[in-house]
């Protein structure tokens, strides 16, 4: 039951936002009493904390599996973006914004975890891309990995990029292309253009 509560809560939080979902909403969705929920999670704060970690580990595991396929690094980044968007459901409700505003301690903890995982993943991606001749060999890998992380998190700021003007799926596509065009070699540009063209068909 504890895992079912966690799965359902995570889904509701992503669909509607962390602040918007009440314990009554969760109980009604599952057809159980709030007492049952509180048996497993002492309060909403604890449930939010567990849900964010649950989502983080799910996405991290999926990214590891994608990386283990050893595709070319450009295709790998597009697969990771597609996988993350599928799990975050395009972030229509801006769960990250609500988490940051109403649960800042949890947001800070998750952000640190995300930074470490993403930085390690991007640094590995950059190293392999350079070795394969599709990324420029003079890149400062540590710098680029940090800039990439900052960009990915910043484009989710709806004050800067309002959803009605910048749908998140378009933003992610545009940002990934922007990132890659700044680091690819002519060989890498050819691969990038092929992927972009195939995605538009």
N, C-alpha and C positions, 0 to 999 in steps of 0.2 A: 504493500500500500504506500509506503514511504516513497518508493521510486515512481509510482504512478502519480502521486501528488506533485513530485518534483518535475516530472515530464510535462504534466498539464499546466503547472504554474509557469514553467519556462516558456511554453507555447503562448500562453495568455500574455505574459510580460512582453514578449517580442511582438505580438499582434497589436496590443493595446497600450503598452508602456508600463513601466514599473509603478508609477504613481497612480495611474488610472485603475489598475486592477485591485479590487478589495478581496478580503478573505471570504466575504459572502459570494462574490463573483466566482471564486474558485470552488467553493462548496457547491454552489448551484450547478456549475459546469460539470462537476464530478458526480453530483447526486449523493453527496455525503454531508455530514454535519460539520460545522466549524470545529466542534470538539474533537472530531477525528483528526483534523488537520493539526490542531494544537497539541495533540498527543505526540506527533512526530516533529513538529516545528513550533518552538515556544512562542514565536511572534513573526510578524511579516518581515521584519528586518532580517531575521535568520533565514527565512525562505528566499528572500531576494539574494542574500549572500550565497546560499547554496545553488540557486538557479544560475547566477552569473558564472560561478565556478564550473557548474555542470556544462553550460554552453561553451565556456572557454576550453575545457578539456575535450569536448566533442569536436570542436573546430580544429584544435591543435592536433588531435589524433588523425583527423581527415587530411590535414596539410602534410603530416608526416607520411601518410600513405601515398599521397600524390608525389611527394619528393622521392619516395623510394622507387618509383617507376622509372626514374632517371631519363625523363624526356629532355628535349633541349630546353634550356633555361627560360626562353621566351614563352614557349608553349606552356611550360610549367606555371608561370605567373598567371596566365590566362585561366588555366584549370583551377588554380587556387582561388582566384577572384570569383569564378563561377560557383565553386563549392561554398565559399563564404556567403555569397549573396543568397544562395538557396537556403542556408540555415538562418540567415538574418532576415529573410523574407522582405528584402528591399528596405527594411527599416522605416516603413511608412509612419509608424508612431513615434519615431525618434527615441527608442529606448535608451540610447547612450546619453542623450540630453537629459532625460528624466532621471537616469541613474546619477549623472554628474550633479544635478541640482538638488535632488532629494535624498540621495544616499552617497554623499561625497567620500566617505571613508572606504566604502565598498568599491566605488569607482576608482579611487586611487590605487587600491590593492590590485584590482583587475588590470588597470592600465600598466602597472609595473610588470605584471606577468605577461601581458600582451607584448610589451616592448621587448622583453628578453627573447621571447619565442620568435617574434617577427624579425628582430635584428639578426638573430642567428640564422634564420631561414634565408633572409635576403642576402646576408654575407656569403652564405654557401652558394646561393644562386649566382651572385656576382662573380665569385671565384671560378665557378664552372664555366660561366659565360665568357670570361676572359681567356680561360684555357682553351675553349673551343673556337676562339677568334670571332665571336659574335658580339662581345662587348669590348669597348676600348681598353687597351692594356694599361693606360695611365690613370685609371680611376682610383680614387681614394675610397676603398671599399667601406671603411668604417663611416666616413662622411656620408656617402651615398645611402647606406643602410639607415642612418639616422634621419636624413632628409626624407627618404621614402616613407618611413614610419610616421613622421610628423605630417606629411602630406595626406596620407591615408586617414589619419585621425582628424585632421583639420577640415577636410571636405565634408565631414559629417556635421559641421557647425551650421545649423539652419539659419542663423542670423547672417552668416556670410554667404551661404548658398541656400536660399529659400527653396523648399521642395517644389512649389508650383512653377518655379523657373528652372530649377536644376534637379530633375528626378535622380535619385541616388544611383540607379543602374547606369544612367548616362554619365554621371559624374565619375563613377568607378572606371568606366571604359575610357573616358577622356583622360583621367589622371594616369592610368596605366600606360596609355599611349604616350602621354607627355613625358613620363618617367623613362620609358624605353627609348624614345627618339633622342633623348639626351645622352644615352650611354652606348648605343649600338654602333657597330662598324658597318661598312657597306654590306658585308655578308649578313650581318644581323638584321639590317634594314629590309633586306629581301625577304627574310623569314617573317619579320613583323608585318610587312605589307601583305604577304600571303595569308597570314592568320586573320588580319583585319578584313581583307576581301572575302575570305571564306565565311566569316561571321556575319557579313552583310548580305550574303546570298540567302 
